[in-house]
Amino acid sequence: MDPNALDFASLRNFKDFLQHFNVMSESCFLRCVNTFNNRELTEEEALCVTQCADKHVKVNKKVMEVYIEVQPQIAKKRMEEVAALQESLEKQNKSSEHSEGSETKKS
Amino acid sequence: MAGMPPVDISKLQLVQELEIEMMSDMYNRMTAACHKKCIPPKYKDAELGKGESVCLDRCIAKYLDIHERIGKKLTQLSVQDEDLMKRMQTEQQQQPRT
């Protein structure tokens, strides 16, 4: 496999991972932290954050599972539609060529 | 940091740039989040009140704490995933021989 492609893919993965990490931090902070009496997190907030992080990871996993299952089906349907459209266009072209050919013979 | 791709020195710069970009993204999110939490939308005064200052101080401390905890958790999880993948791979390699 092309080493450049492999690096690009793993860089993309790394970027997605970091992005996901930032989104998680923001989301869990917004949901779990509502008091500012101290610089430290309360036990309740810490527990909330742990659970929030776990949930996010599981959501991501579930989304991936369903996506992997459903997306190919949709892609296949689209390809069939495109193929059918192409076929009908080709038929149209052939029939128009045939009629032009017969016209030139007459003239 | 786990999840980091195996890179040579030439790609290291790209990875570093990516880290900086993501730090910047985190900073922006933190600013927006703490603004939302600590500054009420009624802008009576241009100056930061004492309450607002203290709130921002603690908000940022908490945000960074959370960011660190989640980072550790994700690192731990991805290390576990890597171990699992390696074990699966070695099992697959052993199976045809039996």
N, CA and C atoms of all chains as a GROMACS GRO file, in nm:
protein
  615
    1MET      N    1   0.084  -0.121   0.000
    1MET     CA    2   0.000   0.000   0.000
    1MET      C    3   0.087   0.124   0.000
    2ASP      N    4   0.044   0.225  -0.068
    2ASP     CA    5   0.120   0.349  -0.078
    2ASP      C    6   0.142   0.408   0.061
    3PRO      N    7   0.268   0.424   0.105
    3PRO     CA    8   0.294   0.473   0.241
    3PRO      C    9   0.237   0.613   0.265
    4ASN      N   10   0.233   0.694   0.159
    4ASN     CA   11   0.176   0.829   0.177
    4ASN      C   12   0.028   0.821   0.210
    5ALA      N   13  -0.043   0.730   0.141
    5ALA     CA   14  -0.187   0.715   0.166
    5ALA      C   15  -0.211   0.668   0.309
    6LEU      N   16  -0.125   0.576   0.354
    6LEU     CA   17  -0.140   0.522   0.489
    6LEU      C   18  -0.119   0.632   0.593
    7ASP      N   19  -0.018   0.715   0.571
    7ASP     CA   20   0.008   0.825   0.664
    7ASP      C   21  -0.108   0.922   0.664
    8PHE      N   22  -0.160   0.952   0.544
    8PHE     CA   23  -0.270   1.046   0.534
    8PHE      C   24  -0.391   0.995   0.611
    9ALA      N   25  -0.420   0.865   0.594
    9ALA     CA   26  -0.535   0.805   0.662
    9ALA      C   27  -0.515   0.808   0.813
   10SER      N   28  -0.395   0.775   0.859
   10SER     CA   29  -0.374   0.773   1.004
   10SER      C   30  -0.371   0.914   1.062
   11LEU      N   31  -0.324   1.011   0.981
   11LEU     CA   32  -0.330   1.151   1.026
   11LEU      C   33  -0.475   1.196   1.039
   12ARG      N   34  -0.556   1.157   0.938
   12ARG     CA   35  -0.698   1.190   0.942
   12ARG      C   36  -0.763   1.131   1.066
   13ASN      N   37  -0.729   1.004   1.093
   13ASN     CA   38  -0.783   0.937   1.212
   13ASN      C   39  -0.745   1.012   1.338
   14PHE      N   40  -0.619   1.052   1.344
   14PHE     CA   41  -0.570   1.124   1.460
   14PHE      C   42  -0.644   1.256   1.475
   15LYS      N   43  -0.663   1.326   1.364
   15LYS     CA   44  -0.734   1.454   1.368
   15LYS      C   45  -0.878   1.433   1.416
   16ASP      N   46  -0.944   1.329   1.364
   16ASP     CA   47  -1.081   1.298   1.407
   16ASP      C   48  -1.085   1.268   1.555
   17PHE      N   49  -0.987   1.192   1.601
   17PHE     CA   50  -0.979   1.157   1.743
   17PHE      C   51  -0.968   1.282   1.829
   18LEU      N   52  -0.878   1.372   1.793
   18LEU     CA   53  -0.859   1.495   1.870
   18LEU      C   54  -0.984   1.583   1.867
   19GLN      N   55  -1.045   1.590   1.748
   19GLN     CA   56  -1.167   1.670   1.734
   19GLN      C   57  -1.275   1.616   1.825
   20HIS      N   58  -1.291   1.483   1.823
   20HIS     CA   59  -1.391   1.417   1.905
   20HIS      C   60  -1.365   1.443   2.052
   21PHE      N   61  -1.240   1.440   2.090
   21PHE     CA   62  -1.197   1.467   2.227
   21PHE      C   63  -1.241   1.607   2.271
   22ASN      N   64  -1.218   1.706   2.187
   22ASN     CA   65  -1.258   1.843   2.219
   22ASN      C   66  -1.408   1.857   2.232
   23VAL      N   67  -1.480   1.795   2.140
   23VAL     CA   68  -1.626   1.802   2.142
   23VAL      C   69  -1.678   1.738   2.270
   24MET      N   70  -1.619   1.626   2.307
   24MET     CA   71  -1.659   1.556   2.430
   24MET      C   72  -1.637   1.642   2.552
   25SER      N   73  -1.519   1.702   2.561
   25SER     CA   74  -1.486   1.786   2.676
   25SER      C   75  -1.588   1.897   2.691
   26GLU      N   76  -1.618   1.963   2.578
   26GLU     CA   77  -1.711   2.076   2.582
   26GLU      C   78  -1.851   2.030   2.625
   27SER      N   79  -1.897   1.923   2.559
   27SER     CA   80  -2.032   1.873   2.586
   27SER      C   81  -2.047   1.830   2.731
   28CYS      N   82  -1.950   1.753   2.781
   28CYS     CA   83  -1.959   1.704   2.918
   28CYS      C   84  -1.946   1.818   3.019
   29PHE      N   85  -1.864   1.914   2.989
   29PHE     CA   86  -1.852   2.030   3.078
   29PHE      C   87  -1.985   2.104   3.086
   30LEU      N   88  -2.045   2.133   2.971
   30LEU     CA   89  -2.169   2.210   2.969
   30LEU      C   90  -2.280   2.140   3.045
   31ARG      N   91  -2.284   2.006   3.031
   31ARG     CA   92  -2.393   1.933   3.095
   31ARG      C   93  -2.371   1.910   3.244
   32CYS      N   94  -2.247   1.888   3.283
   32CYS     CA   95  -2.220   1.840   3.419
   32CYS      C   96  -2.184   1.949   3.520
   33VAL      N   97  -2.128   2.058   3.473
   33VAL     CA   98  -2.078   2.159   3.568
   33VAL      C   99  -2.174   2.276   3.572
   34ASN      N  100  -2.236   2.297   3.690
   34ASN     CA  101  -2.330   2.409   3.704
   34ASN      C  102  -2.304   2.495   3.825
   35THR      N  103  -2.204   2.455   3.905
   35THR     CA  104  -2.172   2.537   4.024
   35THR      C  105  -2.025   2.578   4.017
   36PHE      N  106  -1.998   2.698   4.066
   36PHE     CA  107  -1.860   2.747   4.063
   36PHE      C  108  -1.817   2.796   4.199
   37ASN      N  109  -1.831   2.707   4.298
   37ASN     CA  110  -1.792   2.742   4.435
   37ASN      C  111  -1.645   2.718   4.461
   38ASN      N  112  -1.585   2.636   4.377
   38ASN     CA  113  -1.446   2.596   4.396
   38ASN      C  114  -1.377   2.580   4.263
   39ARG      N  115  -1.243   2.577   4.270
   39ARG     CA  116  -1.168   2.545   4.148
   39ARG      C  117  -1.174   2.395   4.119
   40GLU      N  118  -1.192   2.314   4.224
   40GLU     CA  119  -1.192   2.169   4.203
   40GLU      C  120  -1.332   2.121   4.166
   41LEU      N  121  -1.336   2.009   4.096
   41LEU     CA  122  -1.463   1.946   4.063
   41LEU      C  123  -1.519   1.877   4.187
   42THR      N  124  -1.650   1.887   4.206
   42THR     CA  125  -1.712   1.812   4.315
   42THR      C  126  -1.718   1.665   4.274
   43GLU      N  127  -1.745   1.578   4.375
   43GLU     CA  128  -1.752   1.435   4.345
   43GLU      C  129  -1.863   1.406   4.245
   44GLU      N  130  -1.973   1.476   4.264
   44GLU     CA  131  -2.089   1.459   4.176
   44GLU      C  132  -2.052   1.495   4.032
   45GLU      N  133  -1.983   1.606   4.017
   45GLU     CA  134  -1.944   1.651   3.883
   45GLU      C  135  -1.844   1.553   3.821
   46ALA      N  136  -1.752   1.505   3.902
   46ALA     CA  137  -1.652   1.410   3.851
   46ALA      C  138  -1.718   1.283   3.803
   47LEU      N  139  -1.815   1.235   3.881
   47LEU     CA  140  -1.887   1.114   3.842
   47LEU      C  141  -1.964   1.139   3.712
   48CYS      N  142  -2.031   1.254   3.706
   48CYS     CA  143  -2.107   1.291   3.585
   48CYS      C  144  -2.018   1.291   3.464
   49VAL      N  145  -1.899   1.348   3.478
   49VAL     CA  146  -1.806   1.357   3.365
   49VAL      C  147  -1.761   1.218   3.320
   50THR      N  148  -1.732   1.131   3.416
   50THR     CA  149  -1.690   0.994   3.382
   50THR      C  150  -1.800   0.925   3.302
   51GLN      N  151  -1.923   0.936   3.353
   51GLN     CA  152  -2.035   0.871   3.286
   51GLN      C  153  -2.060   0.932   3.148
   52CYS      N  154  -2.047   1.064   3.142
   52CYS     CA  155  -2.066   1.135   3.015
   52CYS      C  156  -1.966   1.085   2.911
   53ALA      N  157  -1.841   1.075   2.952
   53ALA     CA  158  -1.736   1.030   2.860
   53ALA      C  159  -1.764   0.888   2.810
   54ASP      N  160  -1.800   0.800   2.904
   54ASP     CA  161  -1.831   0.662   2.865
   54ASP      C  162  -1.945   0.658   2.765
   55LYS      N  163  -2.049   0.736   2.794
   55LYS     CA  164  -2.166   0.739   2.706
   55LYS      C  165  -2.127   0.786   2.566
   56HIS      N  166  -2.048   0.892   2.559
   56HIS     CA  167  -2.005   0.945   2.430
   56HIS      C  168  -1.935   0.840   2.348
   57VAL      N  169  -1.845   0.766   2.416
   57VAL     CA  170  -1.769   0.663   2.346
   57VAL      C  171  -1.863   0.556   2.292
   58LYS      N  172  -1.960   0.517   2.376
   58LYS     CA  173  -2.054   0.413   2.334
   58LYS      C  174  -2.145   0.462   2.222
   59VAL      N  175  -2.187   0.589   2.230
   59VAL     CA  176  -2.269   0.647   2.124
   59VAL      C  177  -2.191   0.642   1.992
   60ASN      N  178  -2.066   0.683   1.999
   60ASN     CA  179  -1.983   0.684   1.879
   60ASN      C  180  -1.972   0.545   1.818
   61LYS      N  181  -1.955   0.446   1.906
   61LYS     CA  182  -1.942   0.308   1.860
   61LYS      C  183  -2.070   0.262   1.792
   62LYS      N  184  -2.184   0.294   1.854
   62LYS     CA  185  -2.314   0.254   1.800
   62LYS      C  186  -2.339   0.320   1.665
   63VAL      N  187  -2.308   0.450   1.659
   63VAL     CA  188  -2.326   0.524   1.534
   63VAL      C  189  -2.246   0.458   1.422
   64MET      N  190  -2.121   0.423   1.454
   64MET     CA  191  -2.036   0.357   1.354
   64MET      C  192  -2.096   0.225   1.309
   65GLU      N  193  -2.144   0.146   1.403
   65GLU     CA  194  -2.200   0.014   1.370
   65GLU      C  195  -2.316   0.029   1.273
   66VAL      N  196  -2.409   0.119   1.307
   66VAL     CA  197  -2.528   0.135   1.223
   66VAL      C  198  -2.489   0.194   1.088
   67TYR      N  199  -2.397   0.289   1.088
   67TYR     CA  200  -2.352   0.353   0.963
   67TYR      C  201  -2.293   0.249   0.869
   68ILE      N  202  -2.205   0.164   0.924
   68ILE     CA  203  -2.140   0.060   0.842
   68ILE      C  204  -2.245  -0.033   0.782
   69GLU      N  205  -2.353  -0.053   0.857
   69GLU     CA  206  -2.457  -0.145   0.808
   69GLU      C  207  -2.545  -0.077   0.703
   70VAL      N  208  -2.586   0.046   0.728
   70VAL     CA  209  -2.686   0.111   0.643
   70VAL      C  210  -2.628   0.180   0.521
   71GLN      N  211  -2.514   0.244   0.535
   71GLN     CA  212  -2.457   0.324   0.426
   71GLN      C  213  -2.434   0.244   0.297
   72PRO      N  214  -2.376   0.122   0.304
   72PRO     CA  215  -2.357   0.046   0.179
   72PRO      C  216  -2.488   0.018   0.107
   73GLN      N  217  -2.596  -0.003   0.184
   73GLN     CA  218  -2.727  -0.030   0.122
   73GLN      C  219  -2.774   0.091   0.042
   74ILE      N  220  -2.756   0.209   0.103
   74ILE     CA  221  -2.796   0.333   0.036
   74ILE      C  222  -2.709   0.356  -0.087
   75ALA      N  223  -2.579   0.333  -0.072
   75ALA     CA  224  -2.486   0.354  -0.184
   75ALA      C  225  -2.522   0.261  -0.300
   76LYS      N  226  -2.556   0.137  -0.265
   76LYS     CA  227  -2.592   0.038  -0.369
   76LYS      C  228  -2.717   0.084  -0.444
   77LYS      N  229  -2.816   0.131  -0.370
   77LYS     CA  230  -2.940   0.179  -0.433
   77LYS      C  231  -2.911   0.294  -0.529
   78ARG      N  232  -2.827   0.387  -0.485
   78ARG     CA  233  -2.792   0.502  -0.569
   78ARG      C  234  -2.724   0.457  -0.697
   79MET      N  235  -2.632   0.360  -0.682
   79MET     CA  236  -2.560   0.312  -0.800
   79MET      C  237  -2.654   0.248  -0.898
   80GLU      N  238  -2.752   0.173  -0.846
   80GLU     CA  239  -2.850   0.109  -0.935
   80GLU      C  240  -2.932   0.215  -1.008
   81GLU      N  241  -2.969   0.321  -0.934
   81GLU     CA  242  -3.046   0.429  -0.998
   81GLU      C  243  -2.965   0.496  -1.108
   82VAL      N  244  -2.838   0.523  -1.079
   82VAL     CA  245  -2.750   0.587  -1.177
   82VAL      C  246  -2.735   0.499  -1.300
   83ALA      N  247  -2.715   0.368  -1.277
   83ALA     CA  248  -2.698   0.273  -1.387
   83ALA      C  249  -2.825   0.270  -1.474
   84ALA      N  250  -2.941   0.268  -1.409
   84ALA     CA  251  -3.068   0.266  -1.482
   84ALA      C  252  -3.084   0.392  -1.565
   85LEU      N  253  -3.047   0.507  -1.506
   85LEU     CA  254  -3.056   0.635  -1.578
   85LEU      C  255  -2.966   0.636  -1.700
   86GLN      N  256  -2.843   0.585  -1.680
   86GLN     CA  257  -2.747   0.579  -1.791
   86GLN      C  258  -2.800   0.493  -1.905
   87GLU      N  259  -2.857   0.379  -1.865
   87GLU     CA  260  -2.910   0.287  -1.964
   87GLU      C  261  -3.019   0.354  -2.046
   88SER      N  262  -3.109   0.424  -1.979
   88SER     CA  263  -3.220   0.487  -2.051
   88SER      C  264  -3.168   0.598  -2.142
   89LEU      N  265  -3.064   0.670  -2.097
   89LEU     CA  266  -3.005   0.775  -2.181
   89LEU      C  267  -2.943   0.715  -2.306
   90GLU      N  268  -2.872   0.601  -2.288
   90GLU     CA  269  -2.808   0.535  -2.403
   90GLU      C  270  -2.913   0.490  -2.504
   91LYS      N  271  -3.022   0.436  -2.452
   91LYS     CA  272  -3.130   0.392  -2.542
   91LYS      C  273  -3.186   0.509  -2.621
   92GLN      N  274  -3.202   0.621  -2.551
   92GLN     CA  275  -3.253   0.743  -2.618
   92GLN      C  276  -3.159   0.785  -2.730
   93ASN      N  277  -3.029   0.788  -2.698
   93ASN     CA  278  -2.929   0.827  -2.798
   93ASN      C  279  -2.932   0.735  -2.918
   94LYS      N  280  -2.940   0.605  -2.893
   94LYS     CA  281  -2.939   0.507  -3.004
   94LYS      C  282  -3.060   0.528  -3.092
   95SER      N  283  -3.175   0.547  -3.030
   95SER     CA  284  -3.298   0.563  -3.110
   95SER      C  285  -3.292   0.693  -3.189
   96SER      N  286  -3.234   0.801  -3.134
   96SER     CA  287  -3.225   0.928  -3.207
   96SER      C  288  -3.125   0.915  -3.322
   97GLU      N  289  -3.014   0.842  -3.299
   97GLU     CA  290  -2.916   0.818  -3.407
   97GLU      C  291  -2.981   0.741  -3.520
   98HIS      N  292  -3.058   0.640  -3.486
   98HIS     CA  293  -3.125   0.555  -3.585
   98HIS      C  294  -3.218   0.638  -3.673
   99SER      N  295  -3.297   0.729  -3.604
   99SER     CA  296  -3.392   0.810  -3.681
   99SER      C  297  -3.319   0.910  -3.769
  100GLU      N  298  -3.204   0.967  -3.721
  100GLU     CA  299  -3.124   1.059  -3.803
  100GLU      C  300  -3.067   0.987  -3.926
  101GLY      N  301  -3.022   0.865  -3.901
  101GLY     CA  302  -2.963   0.786  -4.010
  101GLY      C  303  -3.066   0.764  -4.120
  102SER      N  304  -3.187   0.727  -4.083
  102SER     CA  305  -3.289   0.699  -4.184
  102SER      C  306  -3.327   0.828  -4.259
  103GLU      N  307  -3.321   0.946  -4.189
  103GLU     CA  308  -3.351   1.075  -4.252
  103GLU      C  309  -3.247   1.108  -4.359
  104THR      N  310  -3.118   1.089  -4.326
  104THR     CA  311  -3.011   1.121  -4.421
  104THR      C  312  -3.025   1.034  -4.548
  105LYS      N  313  -3.068   0.909  -4.528
  105LYS     CA  314  -3.084   0.820  -4.643
  105LYS      C  315  -3.191   0.876  -4.738
  106LYS      N  316  -3.298   0.927  -4.680
  106LYS     CA  317  -3.410   0.981  -4.759
  106LYS      C  318  -3.364   1.103  -4.839
  107SER      N  319  -3.287   1.195  -4.774
  107SER     CA  320  -3.238   1.316  -4.844
  107SER      C  321  -3.127   1.276  -4.939
  108MET      N  322   0.109   1.022   2.323
  108MET     CA  323  -0.038   1.014   2.335
  108MET      C  324  -0.089   0.899   2.249
  109ALA      N  325  -0.169   0.812   2.305
  109ALA     CA  326  -0.218   0.697   2.229
  109ALA      C  327  -0.308   0.745   2.117
  110GLY      N  328  -0.315   0.666   2.011
  110GLY     CA  329  -0.394   0.708   1.896
  110GLY      C  330  -0.308   0.785   1.798
  111MET      N  331  -0.186   0.822   1.841
  111MET     CA  332  -0.096   0.894   1.751
  111MET      C  333  -0.041   0.798   1.648
  112PRO      N  334  -0.040   0.836   1.518
  112PRO     CA  335   0.007   0.743   1.415
  112PRO      C  336   0.158   0.731   1.421
  113PRO      N  337   0.212   0.615   1.378
  113PRO     CA  338   0.358   0.601   1.372
  113PRO      C  339   0.412   0.695   1.265
  114VAL      N  340   0.496   0.788   1.300
  114VAL     CA  341   0.540   0.888   1.203
  114VAL      C  342   0.690   0.901   1.204
  115ASP      N  343   0.744   0.940   1.089
  115ASP     CA  344   0.885   0.975   1.087
  115ASP      C  345   0.897   1.124   1.114
  116ILE      N  346   1.020   1.171   1.121
  116ILE     CA  347   1.044   1.310   1.161
  116ILE      C  348   0.975   1.408   1.067
  117SER      N  349   0.971   1.374   0.937
  117SER     CA  350   0.911   1.467   0.841
  117SER      C  351   0.762   1.487   0.867
  118LYS      N  352   0.696   1.384   0.916
  118LYS     CA  353   0.554   1.398   0.943
  118LYS      C  354   0.529   1.455   1.082
  119LEU      N  355   0.631   1.453   1.167
  119LEU     CA  356   0.615   1.499   1.304
  119LEU      C  357   0.566   1.642   1.309
  120GLN      N  358   0.615   1.724   1.214
  120GLN     CA  359   0.574   1.864   1.210
  120GLN      C  360   0.423   1.876   1.187
  121LEU      N  361   0.371   1.790   1.096
  121LEU     CA  362   0.228   1.790   1.068
  121LEU      C  363   0.149   1.757   1.194
  122VAL      N  364   0.198   1.656   1.265
  122VAL     CA  365   0.130   1.614   1.387
  122VAL      C  366   0.132   1.726   1.490
  123GLN      N  367   0.247   1.792   1.502
  123GLN     CA  368   0.258   1.903   1.598
  123GLN      C  369   0.162   2.016   1.561
  124GLU      N  370   0.155   2.043   1.430
  124GLU     CA  371   0.064   2.149   1.383
  124GLU      C  372  -0.080   2.113   1.417
  125LEU      N  373  -0.110   1.986   1.400
  125LEU     CA  374  -0.244   1.937   1.431
  125LEU      C  375  -0.275   1.954   1.579
  126GLU      N  376  -0.177   1.922   1.664
  126GLU     CA  377  -0.197   1.937   1.808
  126GLU      C  378  -0.222   2.082   1.843
  127ILE      N  379  -0.145   2.172   1.782
  127ILE     CA  380  -0.161   2.315   1.809
  127ILE      C  381  -0.300   2.361   1.765
  128GLU      N  382  -0.342   2.314   1.647
  128GLU     CA  383  -0.474   2.351   1.595
  128GLU      C  384  -0.583   2.306   1.692
  129MET      N  385  -0.568   2.186   1.744
  129MET     CA  386  -0.668   2.131   1.834
  129MET      C  387  -0.666   2.199   1.970
  130MET      N  388  -0.547   2.242   2.014
  130MET     CA  389  -0.536   2.319   2.138
  130MET      C  390  -0.613   2.450   2.122
  131SER      N  391  -0.594   2.511   2.007
  131SER     CA  392  -0.661   2.637   1.977
  131SER      C  393  -0.812   2.618   1.974
  132ASP      N  394  -0.856   2.506   1.916
  132ASP     CA  395  -0.998   2.474   1.913
  132ASP      C  396  -1.052   2.457   2.054
  133MET      N  397  -0.978   2.385   2.137
  133MET     CA  398  -1.016   2.365   2.276
  133MET      C  399  -1.027   2.499   2.348
  134TYR      N  400  -0.932   2.586   2.326
  134TYR     CA  401  -0.931   2.718   2.389
  134TYR      C  402  -1.057   2.797   2.354
  135ASN      N  403  -1.091   2.794   2.224
  135ASN     CA  404  -1.210   2.866   2.179
  135ASN      C  405  -1.337   2.810   2.242
  136ARG      N  406  -1.344   2.677   2.248
  136ARG     CA  407  -1.462   2.614   2.307
  136ARG      C  408  -1.474   2.650   2.455
  137MET      N  409  -1.359   2.648   2.523
  137MET     CA  410  -1.356   2.678   2.666
  137MET      C  411  -1.402   2.822   2.690
  138THR      N  412  -1.353   2.912   2.608
  138THR     CA  413  -1.392   3.053   2.621
  138THR      C  414  -1.542   3.068   2.603
  139ALA      N  415  -1.595   3.004   2.499
  139ALA     CA  416  -1.739   3.013   2.472
  139ALA      C  417  -1.820   2.953   2.586
  140ALA      N  418  -1.776   2.838   2.635
  140ALA     CA  419  -1.849   2.768   2.742
  140ALA      C  420  -1.850   2.851   2.870
  141CYS      N  421  -1.736   2.905   2.908
  141CYS     CA  422  -1.730   2.982   3.032
  141CYS      C  423  -1.801   3.116   3.020
  142HIS      N  424  -1.799   3.171   2.901
  142HIS     CA  425  -1.876   3.293   2.878
  142HIS      C  426  -2.024   3.265   2.900
  143LYS      N  427  -2.067   3.151   2.847
  143LYS     CA  428  -2.207   3.111   2.859
  143LYS      C  429  -2.246   3.089   3.004
  144LYS      N  430  -2.156   3.023   3.078
  144LYS     CA  431  -2.187   2.987   3.216
  144LYS      C  432  -2.180   3.106   3.313
  145CYS      N  433  -2.086   3.196   3.289
  145CYS     CA  434  -2.055   3.296   3.391
  145CYS      C  435  -2.106   3.436   3.363
  146ILE      N  436  -2.128   3.469   3.236
  146ILE     CA  437  -2.168   3.605   3.203
  146ILE      C  438  -2.315   3.607   3.165
  147PRO      N  439  -2.400   3.667   3.250
  147PRO     CA  440  -2.541   3.674   3.214
  147PRO      C  441  -2.560   3.767   3.094
  148PRO      N  442  -2.660   3.741   3.009
  148PRO     CA  443  -2.673   3.816   2.884
  148PRO      C  444  -2.711   3.963   2.900
  149LYS      N  445  -2.747   4.006   3.020
  149LYS     CA  446  -2.780   4.148   3.037
  149LYS      C  447  -2.653   4.228   3.061
  150TYR      N  448  -2.611   4.303   2.962
  150TYR     CA  449  -2.482   4.373   2.972
  150TYR      C  450  -2.500   4.512   3.033
  151LYS      N  451  -2.511   4.514   3.169
  151LYS     CA  452  -2.529   4.642   3.238
  151LYS      C  453  -2.400   4.723   3.238
  152ASP      N  454  -2.289   4.648   3.243
  152ASP     CA  455  -2.161   4.714   3.267
  152ASP      C  456  -2.055   4.650   3.178
  153ALA      N  457  -1.963   4.733   3.125
  153ALA     CA  458  -1.856   4.680   3.040
  153ALA      C  459  -1.750   4.606   3.123
  154GLU      N  460  -1.733   4.645   3.248
  154GLU     CA  461  -1.628   4.584   3.331
  154GLU      C  462  -1.674   4.450   3.384
  155LEU      N  463  -1.578   4.362   3.412
  155LEU     CA  464  -1.607   4.233   3.474
  155LEU      C  465  -1.632   4.254   3.622
  156GLY      N  466  -1.749   4.208   3.669
  156GLY     CA  467  -1.777   4.215   3.812
  156GLY      C  468  -1.693   4.114   3.885
  157LYS      N  469  -1.686   4.126   4.019
  157LYS     CA  470  -1.603   4.034   4.098
  157LYS      C  471  -1.656   3.892   4.085
  158GLY      N  472  -1.791   3.880   4.092
  158GLY     CA  473  -1.853   3.748   4.080
  158GLY      C  474  -1.819   3.683   3.948
  159GLU      N  475  -1.827   3.763   3.842
  159GLU     CA  476  -1.798   3.712   3.709
  159GLU      C  477  -1.653   3.668   3.699
  160SER      N  478  -1.564   3.749   3.755
  160SER     CA  479  -1.420   3.715   3.754
  160SER      C  480  -1.393   3.583   3.822
  161VAL      N  481  -1.450   3.571   3.943
  161VAL     CA  482  -1.428   3.450   4.022
  161VAL      C  483  -1.486   3.329   3.948
  162CYS      N  484  -1.606   3.349   3.892
  162CYS     CA  485  -1.670   3.241   3.819
  162CYS      C  486  -1.584   3.195   3.702
  163LEU      N  487  -1.532   3.292   3.627
  163LEU     CA  488  -1.447   3.259   3.511
  163LEU      C  489  -1.323   3.182   3.556
  164ASP      N  490  -1.262   3.229   3.663
  164ASP     CA  491  -1.143   3.164   3.718
  164ASP      C  492  -1.170   3.016   3.744
  165ARG      N  493  -1.277   2.992   3.819
  165ARG     CA  494  -1.310   2.854   3.856
  165ARG      C  495  -1.358   2.772   3.737
  166CYS      N  496  -1.431   2.840   3.647
  166CYS     CA  497  -1.482   2.772   3.528
  166CYS      C  498  -1.368   2.716   3.445
  167ILE      N  499  -1.267   2.800   3.423
  167ILE     CA  500  -1.153   2.758   3.340
  167ILE      C  501  -1.078   2.644   3.407
  168ALA      N  502  -1.062   2.655   3.539
  168ALA     CA  503  -0.993   2.548   3.612
  168ALA      C  504  -1.068   2.416   3.595
  169LYS      N  505  -1.199   2.422   3.609
  169LYS     CA  506  -1.281   2.300   3.597
  169LYS      C  507  -1.276   2.244   3.455
  170TYR      N  508  -1.286   2.333   3.358
  170TYR     CA  509  -1.285   2.288   3.218
  170TYR      C  510  -1.156   2.214   3.186
  171LEU      N  511  -1.044   2.273   3.231
  171LEU     CA  512  -0.915   2.210   3.203
  171LEU      C  513  -0.901   2.077   3.277
  172ASP      N  514  -0.957   2.071   3.398
  172ASP     CA  515  -0.956   1.946   3.474
  172ASP      C  516  -1.033   1.839   3.398
  173ILE      N  517  -1.151   1.874   3.349
  173ILE     CA  518  -1.234   1.781   3.275
  173ILE      C  519  -1.162   1.736   3.148
  174HIS      N  520  -1.102   1.830   3.080
  174HIS     CA  521  -1.030   1.800   2.956
  174HIS      C  522  -0.920   1.699   2.983
  175GLU      N  523  -0.850   1.717   3.094
  175GLU     CA  524  -0.742   1.625   3.130
  175GLU      C  525  -0.797   1.486   3.163
  176ARG      N  526  -0.905   1.483   3.241
  176ARG     CA  527  -0.962   1.353   3.279
  176ARG      C  528  -1.009   1.275   3.158
  177ILE      N  529  -1.080   1.345   3.068
  177ILE     CA  530  -1.130   1.278   2.948
  177ILE      C  531  -1.014   1.232   2.862
  178GLY      N  532  -0.909   1.313   2.854
  178GLY     CA  533  -0.790   1.274   2.778
  178GLY      C  534  -0.732   1.145   2.830
  179LYS      N  535  -0.720   1.136   2.963
  179LYS     CA  536  -0.664   1.014   3.023
  179LYS      C  537  -0.753   0.895   2.993
  180LYS      N  538  -0.885   0.916   3.003
  180LYS     CA  539  -0.978   0.807   2.980
  180LYS      C  540  -0.969   0.757   2.837
  181LEU      N  541  -0.968   0.850   2.741
  181LEU     CA  542  -0.962   0.812   2.600
  181LEU      C  543  -0.832   0.740   2.568
  182THR      N  544  -0.722   0.790   2.628
  182THR     CA  545  -0.592   0.725   2.608
  182THR      C  546  -0.598   0.582   2.659
  183GLN      N  547  -0.654   0.566   2.778
  183GLN     CA  548  -0.667   0.434   2.839
  183GLN      C  549  -0.750   0.342   2.748
  184LEU      N  550  -0.862   0.394   2.697
  184LEU     CA  551  -0.950   0.315   2.612
  184LEU      C  552  -0.881   0.276   2.483
  185SER      N  553  -0.807   0.370   2.422
  185SER     CA  554  -0.745   0.337   2.294
  185SER      C  555  -0.629   0.241   2.312
  186VAL      N  556  -0.563   0.247   2.430
  186VAL     CA  557  -0.458   0.148   2.459
  186VAL      C  558  -0.522   0.011   2.473
  187GLN      N  559  -0.638   0.005   2.540
  187GLN     CA  560  -0.710  -0.122   2.555
  187GLN      C  561  -0.749  -0.177   2.418
  188ASP      N  562  -0.800  -0.087   2.331
  188ASP     CA  563  -0.840  -0.127   2.197
  188ASP      C  564  -0.722  -0.183   2.121
  189GLU      N  565  -0.607  -0.114   2.131
  189GLU     CA  566  -0.486  -0.160   2.062
  189GLU      C  567  -0.446  -0.297   2.110
  190ASP      N  568  -0.449  -0.318   2.241
  190ASP     CA  569  -0.412  -0.449   2.298
  190ASP      C  570  -0.505  -0.556   2.245
  191LEU      N  571  -0.634  -0.523   2.242
  191LEU     CA  572  -0.733  -0.620   2.196
  191LEU      C  573  -0.706  -0.657   2.051
  192MET      N  574  -0.679  -0.553   1.968
  192MET     CA  575  -0.651  -0.578   1.826
  192MET      C  576  -0.528  -0.667   1.810
  193LYS      N  577  -0.423  -0.638   1.888
  193LYS     CA  578  -0.299  -0.717   1.878
  193LYS      C  579  -0.326  -0.862   1.917
  194ARG      N  580  -0.403  -0.880   2.026
  194ARG     CA  581  -0.434  -1.016   2.070
  194ARG      C  582  -0.513  -1.089   1.962
  195MET      N  583  -0.610  -1.020   1.902
  195MET     CA  584  -0.690  -1.082   1.796
  195MET      C  585  -0.603  -1.122   1.679
  196GLN      N  586  -0.509  -1.031   1.645
  196GLN     CA  587  -0.420  -1.059   1.533
  196GLN      C  588  -0.334  -1.182   1.559
  197THR      N  589  -0.275  -1.190   1.680
  197THR     CA  590  -0.189  -1.304   1.711
  197THR      C  591  -0.271  -1.433   1.714
  198GLU      N  592  -0.395  -1.425   1.762
  198GLU     CA  593  -0.482  -1.543   1.762
  198GLU      C  594  -0.510  -1.589   1.620
  199GLN      N  595  -0.538  -1.493   1.532
  199GLN     CA  596  -0.567  -1.526   1.392
  199GLN      C  597  -0.447  -1.591   1.327
  200GLN      N  598  -0.326  -1.539   1.361
  200GLN     CA  599  -0.205  -1.595   1.301
  200GLN      C  600  -0.182  -1.737   1.349
  201GLN      N  601  -0.217  -1.763   1.476
  201GLN     CA  602  -0.192  -1.896   1.531
  201GLN      C  603  -0.290  -1.999   1.477
  202GLN      N  604  -0.414  -1.958   1.450
  202GLN     CA  605  -0.520  -2.052   1.412
  202GLN      C  606  -0.485  -2.139   1.292
  203PRO      N  607  -0.438  -2.085   1.178
  203PRO     CA  608  -0.413  -2.172   1.061
  203PRO      C  609  -0.315  -2.284   1.090
  204ARG      N  610  -0.221  -2.261   1.188
  204ARG     CA  611  -0.118  -2.362   1.214
  204ARG      C  612  -0.178  -2.485   1.279
  205THR      N  613  -0.285  -2.469   1.361
  205THR     CA  614  -0.346  -2.583   1.434
  205THR      C  615  -0.430  -2.671   1.344
   0.00000   0.00000   0.00000
